Amino acid sequence: MIWLTWRQHRQQALLAVLVLAALAALLVPSGRQMHEVFADTGLANCLQTLSRAEFIAEQASGCEEPAGMFAQRYRTFTNVAIIFAILPLLVGLFFGAPLVAREMEQGTHRLVWTQGATRRRWILVKFGLVGAFGLALAAGYALLVSWWLEPLAQASAARFGYRMFDVLGVVPIGYTVFAVAAGVLAGTIWRGVSAAMAATLVAFVAARIVVWMARPHFLAARERRFPIATDARPNRLLGDWLLDFGLYDAAGHKLQRAYRVSCLPGSDACERYPADAYNLHVFQPANRFWPFQLIETGVFVALAAVMLAVAIHRVRRRLS
């Protein structure tokens, strides 16, 4: 069975390895150059120091300007990162969906089952080998892209942004595991590769949208209140995920939607606002990046486990 599974999927496996190698050949040189600029300009040390302060004085520019210039210089990399978000889906489409669907479509599963290979062994070998390869592929891709984007993620303070969060850390592994499981299950329901791939696409996109909408609520958001009569302002480079903001009065009514309203104490500008007005930020702290990564990965792995359990049941009891 191991040899047969390799024969059936070797072209896909070799193509995937070549794609990953090509991706490494593209990202490693540009990533090394970006890391060198990040360190040589002193931006790395500057950000490490500034990131400890929750508020900074208005006149203290710190390293915001060089960080902005760095992010602007490598803005194209951020746009390219969006493309990487579809790689887990491709693994599900070309590894998961054909795994059972092609056997059903061609009727070769009956031949295997009558040649001494039980359904249980067939399931364990095919699902195990293809799943392990997909997991290794996802881990390699996740490590490569996370290393590549790390300086840009620090300089832009945008780890929680959809362009960064979905391709950094461990969530790409969770997405890949889910995509493969969705493809396998789809292949046990629709006995055709094209139909299974279409179902995998729909399931993947739907799950991603639902979890993306739920992401801000993984953990209770925090609030940051600060007066308008001050020259201190929140440190944007902390990397907090800002969910809502505005100017409020003492009764909790939003007076206007503004990131920050400030004025000098006793000035005419301050007299335009109630004396008890304050700025309010609702946010997820930057130090929750990894908890959020693990929560989202866990959600997709759990969904994948359920789908694989259903697929195994269908292979053992329903398919013929």
WOKAVEN-V706583 format. One record per residue. N is the residue number from 1. RES is the residue in one small letter. OMEGA is omega as a letter, one per 40 degrees, with the letter a starting at -180 (* if undefined). Layout:
# WOKAVEN-V706583
N|RES|OMEGA / N|RES|OMEGA
This chain:
# WOKAVEN-V706583
1|m|i / 2|i|i / 3|w|a / 4|l|i / 5|t|i / 6|w|i / 7|r|a / 8|q|a / 9|h|a / 10|r|i / 11|q|i / 12|q|a / 13|a|a / 14|l|i / 15|l|i / 16|a|i / 17|v|i / 18|l|i / 19|v|i / 20|l|i / 21|a|i / 22|a|i / 23|l|i / 24|a|i / 25|a|i / 26|l|a / 27|l|a / 28|v|i / 29|p|a / 30|s|i / 31|g|i / 32|r|i / 33|q|i / 34|m|i / 35|h|a / 36|e|i / 37|v|a / 38|f|a / 39|a|a / 40|d|a / 41|t|a / 42|g|a / 43|l|a / 44|a|i / 45|n|a / 46|c|a / 47|l|i / 48|q|i / 49|t|a / 50|l|a / 51|s|i / 52|r|a / 53|a|i / 54|e|i / 55|f|i / 56|i|i / 57|a|a / 58|e|a / 59|q|a / 60|a|a / 61|s|a / 62|g|i / 63|c|a / 64|e|a / 65|e|i / 66|p|i / 67|a|i / 68|g|i / 69|m|i / 70|f|a / 71|a|i / 72|q|a / 73|r|a / 74|y|a / 75|r|i / 76|t|i / 77|f|i / 78|t|i / 79|n|i / 80|v|a / 81|a|i / 82|i|a / 83|i|a / 84|f|a / 85|a|a / 86|i|a / 87|l|i / 88|p|i / 89|l|a / 90|l|i / 91|v|i / 92|g|a / 93|l|a / 94|f|i / 95|f|a / 96|g|a / 97|a|a / 98|p|a / 99|l|i / 100|v|a / 101|a|a / 102|r|i / 103|e|i / 104|m|a / 105|e|a / 106|q|i / 107|g|a / 108|t|i / 109|h|a / 110|r|i / 111|l|a / 112|v|a / 113|w|i / 114|t|a / 115|q|i / 116|g|i / 117|a|i / 118|t|i / 119|r|a / 120|r|i / 121|r|i / 122|w|a / 123|i|a / 124|l|a / 125|v|a / 126|k|a / 127|f|a / 128|g|a / 129|l|a / 130|v|i / 131|g|i / 132|a|i / 133|f|i / 134|g|i / 135|l|i / 136|a|i / 137|l|a / 138|a|i / 139|a|i / 140|g|i / 141|y|a / 142|a|i / 143|l|a / 144|l|a / 145|v|i / 146|s|i / 147|w|a / 148|w|a / 149|l|a / 150|e|i / 151|p|a / 152|l|i / 153|a|i / 154|q|a / 155|a|a / 156|s|a / 157|a|a / 158|a|a / 159|r|a / 160|f|i / 161|g|a / 162|y|i / 163|r|a / 164|m|a / 165|f|a / 166|d|a / 167|v|i / 168|l|i / 169|g|a / 170|v|a / 171|v|i / 172|p|i / 173|i|i / 174|g|i / 175|y|a / 176|t|i / 177|v|i / 178|f|a / 179|a|i / 180|v|a / 181|a|i / 182|a|i / 183|g|i / 184|v|i / 185|l|i / 186|a|i / 187|g|i / 188|t|a / 189|i|i / 190|w|a / 191|r|i / 192|g|a / 193|v|a / 194|s|i / 195|a|i / 196|a|i / 197|m|i / 198|a|i / 199|a|i / 200|t|i / 201|l|a / 202|v|a / 203|a|a / 204|f|a / 205|v|a / 206|a|a / 207|a|i / 208|r|a / 209|i|a / 210|v|a / 211|v|i / 212|w|i / 213|m|a / 214|a|a / 215|r|a / 216|p|a / 217|h|i / 218|f|i / 219|l|a / 220|a|a / 221|a|i / 222|r|i / 223|e|i / 224|r|i / 225|r|i / 226|f|a / 227|p|i / 228|i|a / 229|a|i / 230|t|i / 231|d|i / 232|a|i / 233|r|i / 234|p|i / 235|n|a / 236|r|a / 237|l|i / 238|l|a / 239|g|i / 240|d|i / 241|w|a / 242|l|a / 243|l|a / 244|d|a / 245|f|i / 246|g|i / 247|l|a / 248|y|i / 249|d|a / 250|a|a / 251|a|i / 252|g|i / 253|h|i / 254|k|i / 255|l|i / 256|q|i / 257|r|a / 258|a|i / 259|y|a / 260|r|i / 261|v|a / 262|s|i / 263|c|i / 264|l|a / 265|p|i / 266|g|a / 267|s|i / 268|d|a / 269|a|a / 270|c|a / 271|e|i / 272|r|a / 273|y|i / 274|p|a / 275|a|a / 276|d|a / 277|a|a / 278|y|i / 279|n|i / 280|l|i / 281|h|i / 282|v|a / 283|f|i / 284|q|a / 285|p|a / 286|a|a / 287|n|i / 288|r|a / 289|f|a / 290|w|i / 291|p|i / 292|f|i / 293|q|a / 294|l|i / 295|i|a / 296|e|i / 297|t|i / 298|g|i / 299|v|a / 300|f|i / 301|v|i / 302|a|i / 303|l|i / 304|a|i / 305|a|i / 306|v|a / 307|m|i / 308|l|i / 309|a|i / 310|v|a / 311|a|i / 312|i|i / 313|h|a / 314|r|i / 315|v|a / 316|r|a / 317|r|a / 318|r|a / 319|l|i / 320|s|*
